[in-house]
Amino acid sequence: MSSPHVRSSGFSVHVTITIDPANSSAFLAAFRRIYEIVAAEPECTYFEVFQSLEEPGVFRFVENWSKDVQWFKELSSL
C-alpha cells in the first residue's frame, strides 16, 4: 500500500511491528481502514506499508508528514 501524495518538507515516521505470521492476512485486512484514513490526511504526503519477505510477520510503515513534529505530537495527544 502506498499513498498517492507527493512528499514535501516535514518529518518521517518509521514503525516496525511484529505479529504472529498466521495473523498477517487478518492484520492487513484490519489495518486497511486505518491506512486509508491516515493516507487521506492532507498533511500526510506519503504512507507505505512493507511486509518483510525474510521475516514472516514483520511489517514496516513509513509515513511522511508536511507539518512539524510538534504538530504531530499535539494532534496525537487529542
N, C-alpha and C positions, 0 to 999 in steps of 0.2 A: 504494500500500500504506500502511496506517496501522494502528497497534496499538490495541487496544480499551481500554487503561488510561487512567485519569484522572490528569491532572498534579497533582502536589503540589509542595512545596518541593524544592530541589535545584539542578541546573545543566543547561544545554543544550549539546549538541554540534552544530555546523553544519559540514557537509562538502560540498564541491563537487568532482566529478571530471569529467574529460572523456575520452571514449573515441571510437574510430572509430565514426561513426554506423552503419556497416554491421554493427557488432557489438552494437548495442543490444539486440536480442531475446535473443541468447546471453548477454549480461551479465545481463539481468533474470532469465533462467531460472537462471543460476548463483547469482545473488545472493539468490534467494528463500529458499533454505535458511538462509543467514546471517541474513536478515531475521527468519525465524521463530524462530531461536534467540535472537537479541537481544531481540525483542519479547516473548518468553516469560519473560525475566528478571524476577523480581519487583520489582527496583529500576528497571526501565525503565517509565516512566509514559507515554511517547509515542514513536513511531518512525514517521516518514513519509518516503517517497521521492518526489521530484518529478522528472519528466523535462521539460526545457525544450522548449517548442514553437518558440521563436525561435532556439535554438542546438542544432541536432541533435548528439546525443552528449554533452550536458551533463546531469548528474544532480546533484541536491542532496538531502542527507539531513538531517533534523532529528531528534535524539534528546533526550529529556528524561529525567533520572535523579533519583530521590528522594534519593540519597546525595550526599555532597560530592565535590569534585574530588579530594581526597586519596584517598578510597576508590577512585575510578576509576583513578587513577594506580597505586595498589598492585595492583589487580586486573589492570591492563594489563601489569604487569611480571612476572606469573607465567609 
